[in-house]
Amino acid sequence: MEWDAPFYVIVAALFVIVMCRANATYWLGRLIQSGARRTRIAHAMSSPGYARAEQQLNKWGPPIISLSFLTIGFQTLVNLAAGATRMPLRRYLPAVTVGSVIWALLYGTVGYVGVESFNLLWARNPTVAVVVAVIAAAALAAFIVWRVRESRRRRPDAAAS
């Protein structure tokens, strides 16, 4: 994998890609939310609890949106939730812009180095490369399972079930 463009062009291209993806996810959330207002879910979405949750996301959401770009997968959920709660664009756009810059710089540097390292390992010993990839995937899966179990164990309603 060789990038024959200057670094700033690569980062700019990555920025455009992630801005388009994140904003598309935001607007998808808004569409879903609009559609849900026409269903039985509308009663729950008009409840005081939902209104409080929406208010909190709008209050604390921008920093969460920006920092979510340091994660894999979570950023999509955050952008979808921001759209579903109709976070105002004056709060969303600066946060998603900062997050997109972070993401573009991260993938333009560390991401590139990681891919190059894996390619080098693959060229020298494909078996070891596959073992490393399987171990990394298993570790990620174990971490996710552990977090889900911890979350369920700590919920107050878990004792009632």
N, C-alpha and C positions, 0 to 999 in steps of 0.2 A: 504494500500500500504506500504509494508515494503521492504527496501533495505537491504539485508543481506550481502552486500559486503562493503569493506572499502571505505571511501569517495573518495580516489584517483582513485580507480578502476571505480567507478561510473562516475566520471568526465572524466576519460580517455575514457570510453565507449561512453559517450555523445559527446566528442570531435571527436572521429572516425566517429560517425553517422553524425554529422553536417558537417565535412570535406567532407565526401563522397557526401552528398546531395548538398552542395554548389558547389563543383567541378563538379558534374554531371550537375548542372544548368548552370555553366559557359560553359561547352563543348556543351550543348544543344544550348546556344546562339551562339556559333561559327558555329555550324551546320546550324542553321537557317539563319545566316548571309551569309554563303557560298551559300545556296540555293537561297537566295534573289538576289544574284549577277547574277543569271541566269534568272531573271524575269524582268518585266517592272520597278520594283522598283530600278533596277541597276542604272538608270539615276539619281534618287534622291540620291542614296547612293554614287555617284561619284561627287556630287555637292560640292562647296566650303563650304556651310553651314554645311553639314554633316561632312565634314573633320574637320571643327572647333569644332563641338560638340564632335567628336571622340577624338580630341586632348585635349579638356578640361577634358573629363572623364579620359583619360589616365594621365593627369596632377594632377587632384584633386581626382581621383577615389579611390586610396588606403585608405585614411582616411574615405571616405564615406563607402567603403566596410566594414571596421572594425567596424564602428559605426552602420551600418545597422543591425548588429546582436543584437542590443538592441531593435529592433522593431519586429513586427509580420507582415509577408507578404512582407514588403518593401525589406527585405534582399534578397528574391528570385528575385525580379525585378532588384535589383542592380547587383546581380551575373549574371543574364541573360544579362543585358546590357553590363557588362564587357566582356562577351564572344562575344556578337554581335559586339562590337567595337574592338574586338581582342586586348584587353589589354594584354601587354606582361606578360608572366608568372613570370618574375623576379620582377614585381610590384604586380601582383595579388596574388601569393602564400603567400608572407609575410603578406599581408593585410588580406587574408582569414584565415590564421593561427591565427593571433591575434584575429580576430572576432570569430573564432571557440572556442578559449580558453575562451573569454568573455562569449559566449553563454553557454558553458559547465559549467562554474562556476556559472552562473546565474541560469540555470535550475537545477543544482545539489544542490543549496542552496535555493534560494527564490522560485523557481518553486516547489520544493519538499514541502516546508513549505506551499505554497498556496494550493497545492493539499491536503495535510494533513488537513489543516484548513477547506477546503470545505467538505472533508470526515467526519470530526468531526461534522460540522454543519448538514450534511445530516443524520448522525446517531442520532442526537438529535432532529432535526425537518426538515424532508424532504420538507415540504411546504415552510418554510423560505428559504431553500437552493435553491429551484426552483425560488422563488421570487427574491432572490439575483442574480441568474444567468440571469434571464430575464432582470432585471434592468441594470446589467452590459452590456449585449448584446445591449439593447436599447440605453444606453449611448454611447457605441462605435459606433453604427449606426448613432446616432444623430451627433456625433463628425465628422464622415466621411462625412456625408451630408453637414454639416456646412463648412468643409474645402473645399469640391468640389465647393460649391456655392461661397465661398470667392475667390477661385482661378479663377473661371469664371468671377466674378465681376471685378477683378483686371486686367484681361488680356486687353491689348490695343485694340485688335480686337473685344472685347465684345461690344463696343459702336457701331461698324459698323453693327452688326447683328440685 
